[in-house]
């Protein structure tokens, strides 16, 4: 199934004065609306949890039940981002799709560490579906679920996406009640990042003269050399005085408290 949507143009002008042929009286020319852009629902995905969620929402009468299957570039249908024989053309397409489509990133690209087994695909549930939907709309949410249901992992994936694709030149803070917890959460982001296909990891930038830029990659901080995004960890304040000064004067478009 396809979604048909109009994509407005920044330079679209609905009317302008154009001299009328054979006279000086101007008339208004109405420019045609921009072409319809087709958004696809990728029902051939190998991520069964996304298909199951689509069928569940459809069965209970939800009309907008396909958004988690969104695919902007139909050429990527059936393309494995981890195919070692993938050419540069398709790698560029996948990068572009990730930049524009968070649902594609979590559905097709993300792999999660699994003890004693190969990395697994992201599993969509009703809880993290709501979380991801609200995060895509930049809504503040309080996500409560039983233990070991992937709350921290789902949040880490979102901020990995923001770090690699969602913004540029931004500083982010990971906050926790203690420093070890903050470091563990950053390590979770790094572990998931390192399971991405090599062309999406963005951990080291190479220059034509042979130089490379590795940004920063330690237990307290990471810096993306491609987009200059930065994540640092902080422990919670131990008293009111420290709470008043913690992060004071810092411009932080993203602050994560896990």
SVG drawing of the C-alpha trace seen along z (x, -y; Angstrom):
<svg xmlns="http://www.w3.org/2000/svg" viewBox="-12 -49 60 68">
<polyline fill="none" stroke="black" stroke-width="0.4" points="0.0,0.0 1.1,-3.5 0.6,-6.8 0.1,-9.8 1.2,-13.1 1.8,-16.6 5.3,-18.0 5.2,-21.8 8.0,-23.7 9.8,-26.6 9.9,-28.6 6.3,-27.9 4.5,-31.0 0.7,-30.8 0.4,-33.8 2.4,-36.5 1.8,-39.3 2.6,-38.4 2.1,-40.8 -0.8,-39.8 0.1,-39.2 -0.9,-42.2 -1.5,-44.5 -0.2,-46.1 -2.8,-44.6 -1.2,-42.0 -3.0,-38.8 -2.4,-36.3 -0.8,-33.0 -1.6,-30.2 1.3,-27.8 0.4,-24.1 0.8,-22.4 3.9,-20.3 3.8,-16.7 2.4,-14.1 5.1,-12.2 4.5,-8.5 5.4,-6.9 5.5,-3.1 4.6,-0.6 7.3,2.1 5.2,5.3 8.1,7.5 10.2,6.6 11.9,9.5 11.3,7.9 8.3,10.0 7.5,7.9 6.7,4.8 4.4,6.9 2.7,8.3 2.1,4.8 0.6,3.7 -1.8,6.6 -2.7,6.0 -3.5,2.3 -5.5,3.2 -7.5,5.9 -8.6,3.4 -9.8,0.8 -6.8,-1.6 -6.8,-3.3 -3.3,-4.7 -1.8,-1.3 1.1,-1.2 3.3,-4.0 5.9,-1.7 6.4,-0.1 7.2,-3.5 9.7,-3.3 10.5,-6.4 12.8,-4.9 11.2,-1.9 14.5,-0.8 15.5,0.3 12.7,2.9 14.4,6.3 17.9,4.7 19.9,6.0 21.9,3.1 24.3,5.8 25.0,7.3 28.8,7.4 28.5,7.0 26.4,3.8 27.7,1.2 28.3,-2.5 25.1,-3.5 22.9,-1.5 24.9,-2.5 24.2,-6.1 20.5,-5.3 20.5,-3.6 22.3,-6.5 19.7,-8.9 16.8,-6.7 18.2,-6.7 18.5,-10.5 14.8,-10.8 13.1,-7.8 13.6,-6.7 11.2,-3.8 13.4,-2.3 16.5,-2.7 14.9,-0.7 13.1,1.8 15.8,2.7 19.2,1.5 19.3,1.8 20.9,5.0 21.0,5.6 23.6,7.6 22.4,11.1 24.3,13.3 25.5,16.5 23.8,15.7 24.1,13.5 22.8,9.9 19.0,9.7 16.6,7.3 14.7,4.7 11.4,6.1 8.5,3.8 5.9,3.9 3.0,1.7 5.1,0.0 8.1,-1.0 5.8,-1.7 4.2,-4.4 7.6,-5.6 9.0,-5.8 5.9,-7.5 6.0,-10.2 9.8,-10.7 9.3,-11.2 6.9,-14.1 9.4,-15.5 6.8,-14.9 7.9,-14.5 7.0,-11.1 7.2,-9.0 7.7,-5.4 6.8,-2.8 7.1,1.0 8.2,4.1 11.8,4.9 13.8,6.4 11.4,5.1 13.9,2.9 13.2,-0.5 16.8,-1.6 17.7,0.1 14.8,-1.7 15.9,-5.0 19.5,-4.3 18.6,-3.5 16.7,-6.8 19.7,-8.8 22.1,-6.9 19.9,-7.9 19.9,-11.5 23.7,-11.3 24.4,-9.8 21.7,-11.2 19.2,-13.5 21.2,-16.7 24.6,-18.4 26.9,-20.3 24.8,-19.4 25.9,-18.6 23.9,-15.9 24.1,-14.9 23.4,-11.5 22.3,-11.8 21.9,-9.1 21.7,-8.9 25.4,-7.8 28.3,-8.0 28.6,-4.3 25.0,-4.2 25.6,-7.1 28.7,-5.3 26.7,-2.1 24.1,-3.9 26.7,-5.5 28.3,-2.1 24.9,-0.7 24.7,-3.4 28.3,-2.5 27.6,1.2 24.6,0.8 26.5,-1.7 29.3,0.8 26.9,3.4 25.7,1.1 27.0,1.7 30.5,0.2 29.3,-2.7 26.8,-3.8 29.0,-3.6 30.6,-7.1 33.3,-6.6 36.3,-7.5 36.5,-10.0 39.2,-9.6 40.6,-12.4 42.0,-12.3 45.6,-12.9 45.5,-9.8 44.7,-11.6 41.9,-10.4 39.8,-11.9 38.5,-9.5 36.6,-12.2 36.4,-11.1 35.5,-7.6 36.0,-7.0 34.0,-6.0 32.8,-9.5 32.3,-11.0 31.9,-10.4 32.3,-12.8 31.1,-12.1 33.8,-13.4 31.3,-13.6 28.6,-15.9 30.4,-17.1 27.7,-15.7 28.8,-15.1 27.5,-13.0 28.9,-13.4 27.9,-11.6 27.1,-13.3 26.1,-11.9 23.2,-13.4 24.0,-16.1 24.6,-15.0 23.3,-18.3 21.2,-21.4 24.3,-23.5 25.6,-21.0 22.1,-20.6 21.9,-24.4 25.2,-24.5 25.1,-21.1 25.1,-21.8 24.6,-25.6 25.6,-27.7 25.6,-24.7 23.4,-24.7 22.0,-21.2 19.3,-20.5 19.1,-16.9 19.3,-15.8 18.7,-12.1 17.8,-11.0 17.7,-7.2"/>
</svg>
